[in-house]
Structure formats: structure tokens, C-alpha cells
Amino acid sequence: MAKIFTVTANSAVDFFIEVDELPDRQTVLAKNSTEYLCGKGINVAKALAVLKIPCTCLGFVGRQSLGSFLTIESPLLHTDFTVVEGKTRTNITLYDVANNSETHIRTAGFVVTDSACQDLLDKLAGLVHGDDIVIFSGSLPPGAPEDFHAALIRQCHRHSALAFLDSSGNSLLAGLKARPWLIKPNLQELEEITGQTLHDTKAIAAAARTIVNQGITWVFVSCGAQGVVVVGENIALSARVTNIPEHVLSHIGCGDAMLAGLSAAFNAGLGLQEAIRSGIAGGTANLYTREPGKFATDLLPAMHRNCEIHEI
């Protein structure tokens, strides 16, 4: 079986702090706090490990943070990071229990050099082979050129590997020019790409079709609670899971878990509908965990059964 790689150019440490309430200008004692080693591609890799699928995790990590990131290594999750000077960025979430609200604090992290970008390009070239899947997820760090994901995708083409792209903004726009095999924008990102306001699944499918016509094989548009719209050359489908449990814990990482399910199914040679079920089941199961990508597998059978797929 071909291998799966994830590439996280902008890794992160997610720090989740829960407090009873956030009063003004007072010292607050946290109920609990948890640190997660993240970045969208790392979340995908963790979800693949949950699915018992081996994966190699590539990308940039700050030298000061490397020791922490090496702890995610496992028999199913191999790491081969490109180390850069500095510290990996920290994303802090303060959860106010009384008001059911979140405050997000973002810190700056490392800056990558042209040399570091070339090192990652060279490393990818030495690892991937025909039919491997390489998932490029998340934003680009300071110092990386806007077309860095595009350069990485072209490296995949040279070695006949399949490139998946899940990014946003200029990185996504530049990446499209390199024609990845699959992209996974959310609805807002699709609207930004096409310059349209998309009110229903038919409009979403039509907008995604314009991207397929540019040479992208699959467009999977994540639409939150409305599920996903999937468009290929001769097909357009909508899919969602019904009868999901209440008490959602977090929406962070659901798109990453969906990419894990999709890549696992495609890598196993399964058909489109099974890939959709696998992807949307993983993404939905991720709603019930605080740590992105670390969902409970016992939820997956019901998610598969309750996935409804319709032609558009």
C-alpha cells in the first residue's frame, strides 16, 4: 500500500485553559489546562493514527519546541520534522464556563528562511513515490513565500504522488495553480476563491465545478452542520450525518479529521461514497473531543450508518 504523509508548515502548540468565569481585571484560578501539539497537518496525522493508519508527519518545528513535538511519535505516527531556529507559535484558548464563551490569544512563532524551505522541498522529494498521498494543511509561517505550498505540490507531481491541499488565503490561491489532486475549502474559503455568495448546495456545487475545470480532480467543501459538498468532473454530491449526539465539545480539527478519513479510504482503494462516509464520520466524531484528531473510534460505526449522501 502507498504511504501517507502530512506536511505542516506552521506547527502550533494549542493551550486550552478552562475557568469558571472571566471577571474584569482579577486573578483567576483555572479549573484545568491542557496542552496539545498541533497544526492542521499534525491533527490529520493524529487522526490517521486513531484510524490505525500509518503516517509520516513532515513540516517545520522550532528548535526550542522540538522536544515536545517528538513526543507525538508512535508506531503509527512517524515524525521527520525540518527544524528551524526559534520557538513554535502558541495558540491559547480561554474557555469561560459560566458564559460558554472562548477567548483566543495567538502568539508569534518562528520565521523560516529560504534555506529551510528548500530543505523541506528536498526532504519531500527524497521520501515520496508514486501513488503516495501527501496532505498539505494549514497556513504558512512568516518567511515562507506565498507559493510555497504550490512548490511542494509540484514536487509531488514530479514523483507521481497525490497532493491534497487544505489552506486558505493567498496560499490556497497559489496552490490551486499547481493543481493538487484534492482540495478541502470550507464554505467561506470557496466564496473567497470564486468571489460569489453561495446560498445553497446547487450554488456551492456550481462554484466548486469552476475549480474542477481548472484541473483539480476533487473539491470537498466543508459546510459545518450542513455536511460536505463533493464535486468531481462528472459528479456532484452532498453528504451529512444525521442524528448526531448532543454536547459537542469542540469544532477545532473536524476538517483535519475528515481529511484523515478521506485519505485513509482513498489510500485503501475504496470508492468515492465510502471515502465520503469515512471522511465525514471522522470529522463528525471529532466534535466530541477536546484534542483535535483524537476522537473515539466507537463513534464511527454510527456515523457511517447515519451518513446520508444525495446527488445535487
N, C-alpha and C positions, 0 to 999 in steps of 0.2 A: 504494500500500500504506500502511496505517496505520503510525504511528510507535510505537516502544517507548521508554519512559522507565524509569529506575530511580531510586528515592529512598532514600538512605542517611542517616538522621537522625543516626546515631552512627558517623561515619567513624573509621578507625583506621590507625595505622602498625604493621605487623607486622614485628618484628625477629627473624630466625631466626639463632641462633648455634650452631655445631656444635663440640663439644670431644671430645677422645679419652676423657676421663673427668673426673668432677667429684669430686675429693678434698675432704676437710673442711678448711676454713679455709686454703686456699692460693691463690696467684695462678695462674690457669690461662690458657694461651695458646689462643685459639680457632683451630681449623683453618680455618674460614671464617665469614663472617657476611654476611647478605643482608637488605636492607630492602624490604618490599613495601607499597605503598599500597593499603589495603583498607577493610573494611567490607563487609557482605554484599551490598548493592546494587552497590557498586563491583566486587566479584567477579563478579556477574552481568553487568555491563556489559563487563568484560574478556572473559568467556566469549563473549558475543554478538559481540564484535569478532573473536575467533578463528573464529567461525562465519560471518564476513563479513556480519553483520547490523548495520546502523547503529543507534545507540542514543544517547540523551541522558541523562547522569548528573547527577541533582539531589541535594541534601542539604546538610547543614551541614559546614563545614570551618573549623577555627580559623585566624585571620588569620596567626599565626606559622607555620603549616604550609601555607598556600595555595600558595606557590611550588612545593613538592614535588608537590602534588596536580595542579597544572596540567600536569605532565609526562606524565600518562596520556592527554592529548588526542591524538587521531589522526584521520585521515579518517573512520573508522568510529565513533569514540568521542568524542562532543562533551560538554564539561563546562559546567554552568551552576550552580555552587555558590552557596549562600547563606552568606556569610562572617560568622562570629561572632568576638567577641573571645576571645583565648586561644590555646591550642595543642591540636591534635588528640591524643587519647589514644594511648599506645604499648602494644602487646602484645608482650612479649618471650618467646620460646621458647628454652630452653637444651636442646639435644639431646646427651645423653650417649651416645656411640657404643658404648663398652665395655659399658654396661648396657642399651642400647636403650631409654632412658627419656627423658621430656621433663619439664622443669620450666617452668611458665608463670607469668610475672610480669605483672600488669596495672597500668598507671598511670592516674591520673585525667586527664581532659581538660577541654575547655571546658564551660561551663554556658550553656544557651540561655535567652533571655528570651522573654516573651510577644510582644514586638515581632518578634523573629526568627522565631518560629513563624508569626506572621501573614504575614510576608514570604514564607515558603516556601509557605504556602497560596495567597497571591495569585499567586506566580510559577507554581505549578501550574495555576491557573485560566486564566492567560494563554497557556499552552502546549498543553494537551491538547484534543483534539477527538474526535468520535465514532469509536468502534472502535479508538482508540489503546489500547495496553496499558501500564499503569503498575504497576511492581513495587515494593512496599514491603518492604524487607528489614532485619532486624536489630533491635537494641534501640533504646530511646530514651535520649537523653543527659540528664544532670541538668538540671532546669529545665523539661523538656517535660512537659505533662500526660499522664496515663495514656491518655487517649482521643485523643491526637494523631494516631495512625495512622487512627483512626476518622474524625476530621475530614477528613483527607486523602482517605480513601476516599469520603466523601460529596461531596467536591469533584469526584472522578471521575464519580460518578453524575450530577451536575449537567451534565456535559459529555458524557455517554454514552460514557465511556471504561471499559475493563475493568480492574478493580483485582485484582492478585494480592497476597496477604499472606503473608509468612514471618517471623513474630515469635514471641515466647514470653511467658509470664507474664501479667501484667495487661494489657500492651499487646495481646497476642493476644486475650484475653477481651473487651476493649473493642472491638477491631477487628471481631470477629465480629458485634457488634451493628449494624455499618454494612453488613453483607452484601457482602463482597468477592466477586468472581466465582469466585476460586480461592484456596484456602489450601494451604500445604505444611507441616503439622506433622511432626515426627518422632514415633516411637512414644511416647517419654516425654511429649512435649507433648500428644499425644492423650489419654494416660492422665490427665494433669493436668486437661485440659478436661472429660473425662467422669467423672472420679472412679472409674475402673474399672482393674483389672489385666487386660491383654489378652494372652492366651496364644497365640492362633493367628490366621490370616488371617480366618477367619469372624468372630471376636470383633472384630478390628480393623475389618472392613467394617461390622459392625453398629454399632459406636461412631461411625464416620465417617458412617453414614447418619443418625444423630441430628443431626449438624451440617448435612448437606444439607437435612434437613427444616426447618431454621431459615432457609432461603433462600440458602444457599451453593450455587453451581452445581456446583463440582468440589472434592473433597478428595483431595489426593495425599499419602499418608502414607509418608514415607521410613523404611525399616526396616533400614538398614545393609546387611549382606551378604545379607539376605533380600529385598532389592529394594524394591519400592514397591507399595502397595495403593491403587487408584484407585476412587473411588466417586462416582457421579452419581445423578440422580433414578431412573433405571431400569436401572442397570448397576453391577456391582462386579467389578473385575479385579485380579489380582496379576501382577506382572511382575518379572523379574530377568534379569541377564546371566549366562550360564554360560561356563565355560572361560576365565575372565579370567586374564591374566598374573600371575605372582608378583612379588615385590619391590615391593610397594606403598610409595610414598614418603610420602604424607600423605592423611589423610581430610578435612583442612580445605578447605572450599569446594566439596565434592562436591554438596551440596544447592543451592548457588548455580549451579553449572554445569548441574545438572538443570533449574533454573528457566529458565536461558538457552535450553536446548534446547526446553523446553515452549513458551516464549513465541515463539520463532522459528517453531515449527511451527504454533501457533495463529494467529499473525500472517499466515502464508502461506496460511491456509485449509485446512490439511491435516486429515485425520480424526483421531479420538481415538487409534487404535492407532499411527499414525505419530507423533503427538505424544508418546505414551508412549515409543516407541523412540528418538526424538530426545532426549527428556529423560534417560532412563536411560543412553543411550550417552554423553552429555556428562558426567553425574555419575560414571560409571564411569571414563571416560578421565581425569578429574581426579585419580584416585588416584595417577597416575604422574607427578605434577609437584609441585614444592615450592611454586610460586607459585599461589595459588588463582585458578582461572579461566583459567590459561594452559596448557591441555593441548595435546597433539599431535593434530592432526586426522587423521593417518594411522591412528590407533587406531579412529576412529569406524566405518568400514565393518564391521569385525569385531564391534564392539559391537552394531551394528544387527542383523547376521545372528544373533548369539548371544542376542538378547533373546527370552525365552520369555514369552508372555502367556496367562494362563488365566482363565476365568470362576470366580468364587467362588460 
